[in-house]
Amino acid sequence: MLLAGIKYGNWLADCDRRQKNVLITLKFHKYFQEFLKIILILITLRSIIITLINLIKVL
């Protein structure tokens, strides 16, 4: 019975550890998505600015 209790305790600790790892992974994924959005916005702005500069040069 004691051995079963120890195994159950270890199983709970493993589950808790896995749950924390999943939460960390989800947070990282969320921040990574935001980072990619910012990079995409910056690239878009850069291309718009370059296009405007080229238009001004032509005029």
HTML snippet that shows the backbone in 3Dmol.js (N, CA, C, O; Angstrom):
<script src="https://3Dmol.org/build/3Dmol-min.js"></script>
<div id="view" style="width:600px;height:400px;position:relative"></div>
<script>
const pdb = `
ATOM      1  N   MET A   1       0.831  -1.195   0.000  1.00  0.00           N
ATOM      2  CA  MET A   1       0.000   0.000   0.000  1.00  0.00           C
ATOM      3  C   MET A   1       0.874   1.257   0.000  1.00  0.00           C
ATOM      4  O   MET A   1       0.603   2.224  -0.712  1.00  0.00           O
ATOM      5  N   LEU A   2       1.931   1.213   0.821  1.00  0.00           N
ATOM      6  CA  LEU A   2       2.840   2.361   0.884  1.00  0.00           C
ATOM      7  C   LEU A   2       3.519   2.578  -0.465  1.00  0.00           C
ATOM      8  O   LEU A   2       3.688   3.713  -0.911  1.00  0.00           O
ATOM      9  N   LEU A   3       3.904   1.482  -1.107  1.00  0.00           N
ATOM     10  CA  LEU A   3       4.548   1.587  -2.416  1.00  0.00           C
ATOM     11  C   LEU A   3       3.595   2.202  -3.444  1.00  0.00           C
ATOM     12  O   LEU A   3       4.005   3.015  -4.272  1.00  0.00           O
ATOM     13  N   ALA A   4       2.326   1.807  -3.385  1.00  0.00           N
ATOM     14  CA  ALA A   4       1.332   2.376  -4.305  1.00  0.00           C
ATOM     15  C   ALA A   4       1.182   3.874  -4.049  1.00  0.00           C
ATOM     16  O   ALA A   4       1.044   4.658  -4.988  1.00  0.00           O
ATOM     17  N   GLY A   5       1.210   4.270  -2.778  1.00  0.00           N
ATOM     18  CA  GLY A   5       1.109   5.693  -2.434  1.00  0.00           C
ATOM     19  C   GLY A   5       2.302   6.478  -2.954  1.00  0.00           C
ATOM     20  O   GLY A   5       2.148   7.593  -3.452  1.00  0.00           O
ATOM     21  N   ILE A   6       3.481   5.902  -2.840  1.00  0.00           N
ATOM     22  CA  ILE A   6       4.697   6.569  -3.334  1.00  0.00           C
ATOM     23  C   ILE A   6       4.635   6.697  -4.854  1.00  0.00           C
ATOM     24  O   ILE A   6       4.965   7.745  -5.409  1.00  0.00           O
ATOM     25  N   LYS A   7       4.208   5.613  -5.529  1.00  0.00           N
ATOM     26  CA  LYS A   7       4.097   5.670  -6.994  1.00  0.00           C
ATOM     27  C   LYS A   7       3.079   6.723  -7.419  1.00  0.00           C
ATOM     28  O   LYS A   7       3.301   7.456  -8.382  1.00  0.00           O
ATOM     29  N   TYR A   8       1.945   6.796  -6.685  1.00  0.00           N
ATOM     30  CA  TYR A   8       0.914   7.784  -7.012  1.00  0.00           C
ATOM     31  C   TYR A   8       1.456   9.200  -6.803  1.00  0.00           C
ATOM     32  O   TYR A   8       1.185  10.096  -7.602  1.00  0.00           O
ATOM     33  N   GLY A   9       2.219   9.397  -5.733  1.00  0.00           N
ATOM     34  CA  GLY A   9       2.830  10.706  -5.474  1.00  0.00           C
ATOM     35  C   GLY A   9       3.802  11.092  -6.575  1.00  0.00           C
ATOM     36  O   GLY A   9       3.816  12.238  -7.024  1.00  0.00           O
ATOM     37  N   ASN A  10       4.609  10.142  -7.009  1.00  0.00           N
ATOM     38  CA  ASN A  10       5.543  10.404  -8.114  1.00  0.00           C
ATOM     39  C   ASN A  10       4.794  10.718  -9.401  1.00  0.00           C
ATOM     40  O   ASN A  10       5.199  11.590 -10.169  1.00  0.00           O
ATOM     41  N   TRP A  11       3.692   9.996  -9.631  1.00  0.00           N
ATOM     42  CA  TRP A  11       2.885  10.227 -10.827  1.00  0.00           C
ATOM     43  C   TRP A  11       2.301  11.638 -10.802  1.00  0.00           C
ATOM     44  O   TRP A  11       2.297  12.334 -11.818  1.00  0.00           O
ATOM     45  N   LEU A  12       1.800  12.064  -9.613  1.00  0.00           N
ATOM     46  CA  LEU A  12       1.254  13.420  -9.487  1.00  0.00           C
ATOM     47  C   LEU A  12       2.336  14.468  -9.731  1.00  0.00           C
ATOM     48  O   LEU A  12       2.096  15.473 -10.399  1.00  0.00           O
ATOM     49  N   ALA A  13       3.525  14.227  -9.187  1.00  0.00           N
ATOM     50  CA  ALA A  13       4.627  15.172  -9.388  1.00  0.00           C
ATOM     51  C   ALA A  13       4.995  15.257 -10.871  1.00  0.00           C
ATOM     52  O   ALA A  13       5.255  16.344 -11.387  1.00  0.00           O
ATOM     53  N   ASP A  14       5.015  14.112 -11.552  1.00  0.00           N
ATOM     54  CA  ASP A  14       5.302  14.113 -12.995  1.00  0.00           C
ATOM     55  C   ASP A  14       4.238  14.883 -13.764  1.00  0.00           C
ATOM     56  O   ASP A  14       4.553  15.652 -14.672  1.00  0.00           O
ATOM     57  N   CYS A  15       2.964  14.672 -13.395  1.00  0.00           N
ATOM     58  CA  CYS A  15       1.870  15.386 -14.068  1.00  0.00           C
ATOM     59  C   CYS A  15       2.011  16.886 -13.849  1.00  0.00           C
ATOM     60  O   CYS A  15       1.827  17.675 -14.776  1.00  0.00           O
ATOM     61  N   ASP A  16       2.337  17.278 -12.619  1.00  0.00           N
ATOM     62  CA  ASP A  16       2.495  18.700 -12.307  1.00  0.00           C
ATOM     63  C   ASP A  16       3.647  19.295 -13.116  1.00  0.00           C
ATOM     64  O   ASP A  16       3.537  20.402 -13.644  1.00  0.00           O
ATOM     65  N   ARG A  17       4.743  18.558 -13.209  1.00  0.00           N
ATOM     66  CA  ARG A  17       5.900  19.015 -13.973  1.00  0.00           C
ATOM     67  C   ARG A  17       5.553  19.179 -15.454  1.00  0.00           C
ATOM     68  O   ARG A  17       5.921  20.168 -16.088  1.00  0.00           O
ATOM     69  N   ARG A  18       4.838  18.190 -15.989  1.00  0.00           N
ATOM     70  CA  ARG A  18       4.435  18.262 -17.401  1.00  0.00           C
ATOM     71  C   ARG A  18       3.503  19.440 -17.641  1.00  0.00           C
ATOM     72  O   ARG A  18       3.607  20.130 -18.655  1.00  0.00           O
ATOM     73  N   GLN A  19       2.583  19.667 -16.690  1.00  0.00           N
ATOM     74  CA  GLN A  19       1.637  20.771 -16.834  1.00  0.00           C
ATOM     75  C   GLN A  19       2.383  22.105 -16.844  1.00  0.00           C
ATOM     76  O   GLN A  19       2.059  22.990 -17.636  1.00  0.00           O
ATOM     77  N   LYS A  20       3.374  22.251 -15.974  1.00  0.00           N
ATOM     78  CA  LYS A  20       4.172  23.483 -15.955  1.00  0.00           C
ATOM     79  C   LYS A  20       4.929  23.645 -17.272  1.00  0.00           C
ATOM     80  O   LYS A  20       5.020  24.752 -17.803  1.00  0.00           O
ATOM     81  N   ASN A  21       5.468  22.553 -17.798  1.00  0.00           N
ATOM     82  CA  ASN A  21       6.180  22.614 -19.081  1.00  0.00           C
ATOM     83  C   ASN A  21       5.247  23.045 -20.201  1.00  0.00           C
ATOM     84  O   ASN A  21       5.631  23.832 -21.066  1.00  0.00           O
ATOM     85  N   VAL A  22       4.015  22.528 -20.188  1.00  0.00           N
ATOM     86  CA  VAL A  22       3.041  22.901 -21.218  1.00  0.00           C
ATOM     87  C   VAL A  22       2.709  24.377 -21.102  1.00  0.00           C
ATOM     88  O   VAL A  22       2.621  25.074 -22.113  1.00  0.00           O
ATOM     89  N   LEU A  23       2.520  24.869 -19.865  1.00  0.00           N
ATOM     90  CA  LEU A  23       2.208  26.286 -19.676  1.00  0.00           C
ATOM     91  C   LEU A  23       3.349  27.168 -20.160  1.00  0.00           C
ATOM     92  O   LEU A  23       3.114  28.197 -20.794  1.00  0.00           O
ATOM     93  N   ILE A  24       4.581  26.773 -19.865  1.00  0.00           N
ATOM     94  CA  ILE A  24       5.743  27.540 -20.326  1.00  0.00           C
ATOM     95  C   ILE A  24       5.790  27.536 -21.854  1.00  0.00           C
ATOM     96  O   ILE A  24       6.061  28.563 -22.478  1.00  0.00           O
ATOM     97  N   THR A  25       5.522  26.371 -22.450  1.00  0.00           N
ATOM     98  CA  THR A  25       5.523  26.267 -23.910  1.00  0.00           C
ATOM     99  C   THR A  25       4.442  27.155 -24.519  1.00  0.00           C
ATOM    100  O   THR A  25       4.682  27.823 -25.524  1.00  0.00           O
ATOM    101  N   LEU A  26       3.247  27.165 -23.913  1.00  0.00           N
ATOM    102  CA  LEU A  26       2.157  27.995 -24.432  1.00  0.00           C
ATOM    103  C   LEU A  26       2.490  29.477 -24.321  1.00  0.00           C
ATOM    104  O   LEU A  26       2.199  30.254 -25.230  1.00  0.00           O
ATOM    105  N   LYS A  27       3.109  29.872 -23.193  1.00  0.00           N
ATOM    106  CA  LYS A  27       3.504  31.276 -23.041  1.00  0.00           C
ATOM    107  C   LYS A  27       4.536  31.644 -24.102  1.00  0.00           C
ATOM    108  O   LYS A  27       4.444  32.701 -24.727  1.00  0.00           O
ATOM    109  N   PHE A  28       5.510  30.773 -24.300  1.00  0.00           N
ATOM    110  CA  PHE A  28       6.535  31.029 -25.313  1.00  0.00           C
ATOM    111  C   PHE A  28       5.893  31.157 -26.683  1.00  0.00           C
ATOM    112  O   PHE A  28       6.255  32.039 -27.462  1.00  0.00           O
ATOM    113  N   HIS A  29       4.933  30.273 -26.983  1.00  0.00           N
ATOM    114  CA  HIS A  29       4.264  30.299 -28.285  1.00  0.00           C
ATOM    115  C   HIS A  29       3.523  31.624 -28.472  1.00  0.00           C
ATOM    116  O   HIS A  29       3.550  32.217 -29.551  1.00  0.00           O
ATOM    117  N   LYS A  30       2.861  32.078 -27.401  1.00  0.00           N
ATOM    118  CA  LYS A  30       2.117  33.339 -27.479  1.00  0.00           C
ATOM    119  C   LYS A  30       3.066  34.504 -27.741  1.00  0.00           C
ATOM    120  O   LYS A  30       2.808  35.338 -28.609  1.00  0.00           O
ATOM    121  N   TYR A  31       4.165  34.558 -26.987  1.00  0.00           N
ATOM    122  CA  TYR A  31       5.130  35.641 -27.177  1.00  0.00           C
ATOM    123  C   TYR A  31       5.787  35.561 -28.550  1.00  0.00           C
ATOM    124  O   TYR A  31       6.054  36.587 -29.175  1.00  0.00           O
ATOM    125  N   PHE A  32       6.046  34.356 -29.014  1.00  0.00           N
ATOM    126  CA  PHE A  32       6.658  34.176 -30.330  1.00  0.00           C
ATOM    127  C   PHE A  32       5.718  34.663 -31.429  1.00  0.00           C
ATOM    128  O   PHE A  32       6.161  35.278 -32.399  1.00  0.00           O
ATOM    129  N   GLN A  33       4.411  34.387 -31.279  1.00  0.00           N
ATOM    130  CA  GLN A  33       3.432  34.880 -32.254  1.00  0.00           C
ATOM    131  C   GLN A  33       3.428  36.404 -32.282  1.00  0.00           C
ATOM    132  O   GLN A  33       3.402  37.007 -33.355  1.00  0.00           O
ATOM    133  N   GLU A  34       3.454  37.031 -31.098  1.00  0.00           N
ATOM    134  CA  GLU A  34       3.472  38.495 -31.039  1.00  0.00           C
ATOM    135  C   GLU A  34       4.741  39.036 -31.695  1.00  0.00           C
ATOM    136  O   GLU A  34       4.695  40.033 -32.416  1.00  0.00           O
ATOM    137  N   PHE A  35       5.863  38.382 -31.445  1.00  0.00           N
ATOM    138  CA  PHE A  35       7.133  38.790 -32.042  1.00  0.00           C
ATOM    139  C   PHE A  35       7.056  38.720 -33.567  1.00  0.00           C
ATOM    140  O   PHE A  35       7.510  39.629 -34.261  1.00  0.00           O
ATOM    141  N   LEU A  36       6.474  37.629 -34.083  1.00  0.00           N
ATOM    142  CA  LEU A  36       6.343  37.487 -35.534  1.00  0.00           C
ATOM    143  C   LEU A  36       5.431  38.563 -36.118  1.00  0.00           C
ATOM    144  O   LEU A  36       5.691  39.074 -37.207  1.00  0.00           O
ATOM    145  N   LYS A  37       4.363  38.908 -35.397  1.00  0.00           N
ATOM    146  CA  LYS A  37       3.470  39.973 -35.869  1.00  0.00           C
ATOM    147  C   LYS A  37       4.216  41.297 -35.960  1.00  0.00           C
ATOM    148  O   LYS A  37       4.067  42.034 -36.935  1.00  0.00           O
ATOM    149  N   ILE A  38       5.019  41.596 -34.944  1.00  0.00           N
ATOM    150  CA  ILE A  38       5.779  42.850 -34.939  1.00  0.00           C
ATOM    151  C   ILE A  38       6.770  42.873 -36.096  1.00  0.00           C
ATOM    152  O   ILE A  38       6.905  43.887 -36.782  1.00  0.00           O
ATOM    153  N   ILE A  39       7.465  41.757 -36.314  1.00  0.00           N
ATOM    154  CA  ILE A  39       8.420  41.677 -37.425  1.00  0.00           C
ATOM    155  C   ILE A  39       7.704  41.883 -38.758  1.00  0.00           C
ATOM    156  O   ILE A  39       8.200  42.600 -39.627  1.00  0.00           O
ATOM    157  N   LEU A  40       6.543  41.256 -38.917  1.00  0.00           N
ATOM    158  CA  LEU A  40       5.773  41.401 -40.155  1.00  0.00           C
ATOM    159  C   LEU A  40       5.349  42.853 -40.366  1.00  0.00           C
ATOM    160  O   LEU A  40       5.426  43.367 -41.482  1.00  0.00           O
ATOM    161  N   ILE A  41       4.906  43.510 -39.305  1.00  0.00           N
ATOM    162  CA  ILE A  41       4.515  44.923 -39.403  1.00  0.00           C
ATOM    163  C   ILE A  41       5.714  45.780 -39.795  1.00  0.00           C
ATOM    164  O   ILE A  41       5.594  46.662 -40.644  1.00  0.00           O
ATOM    165  N   LEU A  42       6.863  45.528 -39.186  1.00  0.00           N
ATOM    166  CA  LEU A  42       8.061  46.310 -39.509  1.00  0.00           C
ATOM    167  C   LEU A  42       8.481  46.115 -40.964  1.00  0.00           C
ATOM    168  O   LEU A  42       8.855  47.073 -41.640  1.00  0.00           O
ATOM    169  N   ILE A  43       8.418  44.882 -41.439  1.00  0.00           N
ATOM    170  CA  ILE A  43       8.783  44.615 -42.836  1.00  0.00           C
ATOM    171  C   ILE A  43       7.814  45.326 -43.777  1.00  0.00           C
ATOM    172  O   ILE A  43       8.225  45.896 -44.788  1.00  0.00           O
ATOM    173  N   THR A  44       6.527  45.288 -43.437  1.00  0.00           N
ATOM    174  CA  THR A  44       5.523  45.962 -44.263  1.00  0.00           C
ATOM    175  C   THR A  44       5.764  47.468 -44.282  1.00  0.00           C
ATOM    176  O   THR A  44       5.721  48.097 -45.339  1.00  0.00           O
ATOM    177  N   LEU A  45       6.017  48.041 -43.110  1.00  0.00           N
ATOM    178  CA  LEU A  45       6.283  49.479 -43.041  1.00  0.00           C
ATOM    179  C   LEU A  45       7.526  49.847 -43.841  1.00  0.00           C
ATOM    180  O   LEU A  45       7.555  50.868 -44.528  1.00  0.00           O
ATOM    181  N   ARG A  46       8.542  49.016 -43.746  1.00  0.00           N
ATOM    182  CA  ARG A  46       9.779  49.275 -44.483  1.00  0.00           C
ATOM    183  C   ARG A  46       9.513  49.300 -45.986  1.00  0.00           C
ATOM    184  O   ARG A  46       9.993  50.183 -46.698  1.00  0.00           O
ATOM    185  N   SER A  47       8.743  48.321 -46.457  1.00  0.00           N
ATOM    186  CA  SER A  47       8.462  48.275 -47.899  1.00  0.00           C
ATOM    187  C   SER A  47       7.599  49.459 -48.327  1.00  0.00           C
ATOM    188  O   SER A  47       7.780  49.983 -49.427  1.00  0.00           O
ATOM    189  N   ILE A  48       6.670  49.886 -47.486  1.00  0.00           N
ATOM    190  CA  ILE A  48       5.847  51.057 -47.811  1.00  0.00           C
ATOM    191  C   ILE A  48       6.714  52.305 -47.887  1.00  0.00           C
ATOM    192  O   ILE A  48       6.560  53.119 -48.798  1.00  0.00           O
ATOM    193  N   ILE A  49       7.620  52.456 -46.935  1.00  0.00           N
ATOM    194  CA  ILE A  49       8.503  53.631 -46.926  1.00  0.00           C
ATOM    195  C   ILE A  49       9.403  53.634 -48.160  1.00  0.00           C
ATOM    196  O   ILE A  49       9.598  54.677 -48.783  1.00  0.00           O
ATOM    197  N   ILE A  50       9.945  52.482 -48.511  1.00  0.00           N
ATOM    198  CA  ILE A  50      10.803  52.392 -49.702  1.00  0.00           C
ATOM    199  C   ILE A  50      10.005  52.750 -50.957  1.00  0.00           C
ATOM    200  O   ILE A  50      10.503  53.453 -51.836  1.00  0.00           O
ATOM    201  N   THR A  51       8.775  52.265 -51.034  1.00  0.00           N
ATOM    202  CA  THR A  51       7.922  52.591 -52.183  1.00  0.00           C
ATOM    203  C   THR A  51       7.651  54.089 -52.247  1.00  0.00           C
ATOM    204  O   THR A  51       7.709  54.681 -53.325  1.00  0.00           O
ATOM    205  N   LEU A  52       7.359  54.702 -51.120  1.00  0.00           N
ATOM    206  CA  LEU A  52       7.106  56.147 -51.092  1.00  0.00           C
ATOM    207  C   LEU A  52       8.342  56.937 -51.509  1.00  0.00           C
ATOM    208  O   LEU A  52       8.238  57.916 -52.248  1.00  0.00           O
ATOM    209  N   ILE A  53       9.496  56.517 -51.039  1.00  0.00           N
ATOM    210  CA  ILE A  53      10.743  57.201 -51.411  1.00  0.00           C
ATOM    211  C   ILE A  53      10.966  57.099 -52.919  1.00  0.00           C
ATOM    212  O   ILE A  53      11.353  58.076 -53.560  1.00  0.00           O
ATOM    213  N   ASN A  54      10.723  55.922 -53.480  1.00  0.00           N
ATOM    214  CA  ASN A  54      10.883  55.744 -54.930  1.00  0.00           C
ATOM    215  C   ASN A  54       9.887  56.596 -55.710  1.00  0.00           C
ATOM    216  O   ASN A  54      10.224  57.138 -56.763  1.00  0.00           O
ATOM    217  N   LEU A  55       8.677  56.716 -55.207  1.00  0.00           N
ATOM    218  CA  LEU A  55       7.680  57.563 -55.865  1.00  0.00           C
ATOM    219  C   LEU A  55       8.101  59.030 -55.836  1.00  0.00           C
ATOM    220  O   LEU A  55       7.936  59.755 -56.817  1.00  0.00           O
ATOM    221  N   ILE A  56       8.643  59.451 -54.707  1.00  0.00           N
ATOM    222  CA  ILE A  56       9.096  60.843 -54.585  1.00  0.00           C
ATOM    223  C   ILE A  56      10.254  61.098 -55.550  1.00  0.00           C
ATOM    224  O   ILE A  56      10.334  62.165 -56.158  1.00  0.00           O
ATOM    225  N   LYS A  57      11.147  60.123 -55.689  1.00  0.00           N
ATOM    226  CA  LYS A  57      12.278  60.272 -56.620  1.00  0.00           C
ATOM    227  C   LYS A  57      11.793  60.412 -58.057  1.00  0.00           C
ATOM    228  O   LYS A  57      12.343  61.194 -58.833  1.00  0.00           O
ATOM    229  N   VAL A  58      10.766  59.656 -58.404  1.00  0.00           N
ATOM    230  CA  VAL A  58      10.236  59.695 -59.766  1.00  0.00           C
ATOM    231  C   VAL A  58       9.594  61.054 -60.037  1.00  0.00           C
ATOM    232  O   VAL A  58       9.733  61.597 -61.133  1.00  0.00           O
ATOM    233  N   LEU A  59       8.905  61.595 -59.065  1.00  0.00           N
ATOM    234  CA  LEU A  59       8.251  62.896 -59.249  1.00  0.00           C
ATOM    235  C   LEU A  59       9.302  63.968 -59.228  1.00  0.00           C
ATOM    236  O   LEU A  59       8.983  65.149 -59.365  1.00  0.00           O
TER     237      LEU A  59
END
`;
const viewer = $3Dmol.createViewer("view");
viewer.addModel(pdb, "pdb");
viewer.setStyle({}, {cartoon: {color: "spectrum"}});
viewer.zoomTo();
viewer.render();
</script>
